[in-house]
Amino acid sequence: MTTEPATDDQSPDDRIRPSTVTLRDVAGAAGVSKASASRALDPTSQYVSPEMRARVLETARRLGYRPNASARATTTGATAMVAVLVSDIRDPYNAEIVHGVIEQAGSSGLVATFAGTDHAIDDEIRVVRMMRSLRPHAMILTGARSGSTVSRASLEEELARYTQEGGRVVIAGDDELPFDTAVVPRRRGASELVAELFRLGYRSPAVLRPDHDSAAARQWEDGIVEGAHRLGMRIEYDAVVRTPMTRDGGYDAARNLMERRPEGLDVVLAATDAMAIGAMSAMRDAGLNPGTEIGVAGFDDVVGTEDVTPALTSVNLALARVGAAAVKLALAESAADHRRVEFEPRVILRGTTPARHG
């Protein structure tokens, strides 16, 4: 076998085969030390200037350098990966947060990987243990969770062990666990929704509440009750229905309401947009026009709420921004106190809640 010698018009960079490019090659071509190149290629490193990082990244791209994930884990204790534990990937609420995580992780040089936990704390514990073996830089937990006090304590202990190994934990969506949190403002958003509906003339709401107990469900319910109490709106006992947080759950709950038709009922408040859309279908099947005879309002303003007929009133919780903020928290330097980033909710009034004055 023969090889052709490098010609004079080949630069040293061109003579390096991409499959054999090393960190030392990248450092030399970028004019920095090997240690500086390593820091620049580490998206979690805080000790490198933007200019140096850009130069090293461009050099690595040009040479075709591919960092060894296993070697990086051995050297730094973590891979350039963020693990996201999602209670239900089919839930549009979680999907919006995950979208924000993916975009921010990609722009930060991280790879996002996902695992489902089916809303159960015991499943989260199992997944956390599995993920620890992969040594991700951070774990982001999102979605409602249910389980015993003992299970919750076990989850906190498992996550604490991971942080002691150098990992970072961020909770996206609520602040029920003692770690950095990007918060969804459910309570305030629900209270502001009630205030807007009161302003439009609604006085007798029915409430489709989640059938499982979680911090997220309690915050939403507390906001509804708080807003109604402040304004003198009365929520009758028989106008509250527990149901799964799904389209079918909303349909069944609203069908039950339409059969009983509590006196004075003028608006249905659902804990999620999926539940609200199901409620609208049940109303139509009962011969009612959503938004005409009875108003409907959802919560979380996921993609598609403006496309149903009539368009669904909801509360925008900036879910994609919550996901992005979770990644930024994971990349920030550790702090003695747990950090909390909260976004402003925004009530979006649409065709399902027209004004009822007069």
Protein Blocks (a to p, Z undefined) as FASTA:
>chain_A
ZZddddfklcfklmpcfklccfklmmmmnopafklmmmmmmmkbcbbcfklmmmmmmmmm
mnopacdfklmmmmnopacddddddfblklmklmmmmmmmmmmmmmnopacddddeehpa
klmmmmmmmmmmnopabdcdedjddddfklmmmmmmmmmmmmmnopacddehiafbccdd
dddffklmmmmmmmmmmmnopabdcddddfbdcfklmmmmmmmmmmmmmnopacdfklcc
cddfbfklmmmmmmmmmmnopghiabdcdfbfklmmmmmmmmmmnopaehilpccddehi
aghjlmpccddddddehlmmmmmmmmmmmmpccdfbdcdddddddddddfklccfeZZ
